[in-house]
Amino acid sequence: MITHPLTVSDPEILGGVPVFAGTRVPVKTLFDYLEDDYSLTEFLAFFPTVSREIALAVLEQAEHSFAIPA
């Protein structure tokens, strides 16, 4: 269970662009990499400050936010 926020938006960090908590890696970068056919493993290799747990939780959160109710 993750007990800290997944993402942070702070004007002092990249002008308020949402980043993975504890990093300076924009969340959008994950989606850009996946869109460009990189795997999650490749993304994590390029951005080692992002944990697999946090990246998967952000993807799950995104999935749930766009889910169509039955």
C-alpha positions in Angstrom: 0.0 0.0 0.0 1.3 3.4 -1.0 0.8 5.9 1.8 2.2 8.9 0.1 0.9 10.9 -2.9 1.7 9.4 -6.3 2.2 12.8 -8.0 3.0 16.3 -7.0 2.3 19.6 -8.7 4.4 22.4 -7.1 5.2 25.7 -8.8 8.8 25.3 -7.5 9.3 22.0 -9.4 9.2 22.4 -13.2 6.8 25.3 -13.0 4.0 23.2 -11.5 4.0 20.4 -14.1 2.7 17.2 -12.4 5.7 15.0 -11.5 6.1 11.6 -9.8 6.3 12.2 -6.1 9.9 12.6 -4.9 11.2 13.2 -8.4 11.5 15.8 -11.2 10.1 13.4 -13.8 6.9 14.6 -15.4 4.0 12.1 -15.3 3.3 12.9 -18.9 6.7 11.5 -19.8 5.5 8.0 -18.8 2.6 8.3 -21.1 4.7 9.7 -23.9 7.1 6.8 -23.6 4.3 4.2 -23.7 2.7 6.0 -26.7 6.1 5.7 -28.5 6.1 1.9 -27.9 8.6 1.9 -25.1 7.9 -0.6 -22.4 7.4 0.3 -18.7 10.7 -1.5 -18.0 12.5 0.7 -20.6 10.9 3.9 -19.1 12.1 2.9 -15.6 15.6 2.2 -16.9 15.7 5.8 -18.3 14.2 7.3 -15.1 15.5 5.3 -12.2 14.1 7.8 -9.6 10.6 6.5 -10.5 9.8 3.3 -8.8 7.9 0.5 -10.6 5.3 0.6 -7.8 4.6 4.3 -8.3 4.5 4.0 -12.1 2.0 1.1 -11.9 -0.1 2.9 -9.4 -0.3 6.0 -11.7 -1.3 3.9 -14.6 -3.9 2.1 -12.5 -5.2 5.5 -11.3 -5.4 6.7 -14.9 -7.2 3.5 -16.0 -9.8 4.0 -13.2 -10.4 7.6 -14.0 -11.3 6.8 -17.6 -13.3 3.6 -16.9 -16.8 3.6 -18.3 -19.3 2.6 -15.7 -21.2 -0.7 -16.4 
